[in-house]
């Protein structure tokens, strides 16, 4: 629990070791923030807390400024890593939150709260590693989903809406995507609700989208 040489080396080593696992998981899924990023975030958080503890030993009234600054800096970096793709998809949100969460774990390691850090590491790693499959499973069976739709011509939008209604679906929102202006295609982001009881019981989003893909005037369609 002290801040001697052995304690500092142990905390830094543990911080690097645990963050490498989370960084590897992000890298294996080709996310922008990977192994080195998570290790650097962890190192900064751990070092900030250790430095605050060193300063507090000689200044009992010291406020842990470096730790607070590290959290704010990582939060700013995390927010800036969130991107919007040309298909109106938010990218990097999970990795962004993961970075901020790991900075807090780095602080816990730097403070010597090893049990808290190890439990938090296990929970974060399991969530990032195994929960995506569960999330996809639940999303594919919900009554609401969004699609990225590319039509060969804008005149076919009314035909698409009519077909959607005949299938027992309801369009909640249609948004023209300006990123594809001048491409010759009419591209939309469409929010759809499943209103048919038969579809709710027997059809997944993937099966509905596959059926819509067979329409002659649909150039491309996929779930968002």
Helices and strands as residue ranges (DSSP letters): H 5-28, H 35-58, H 65-80, E 83-84, E 90-91, H 93-111, H 114-139, E 144-151, G 154-156, H 157-166, E 169-176, G 178-180, E 186-194, H 197-202, H 205-212, E 218-223
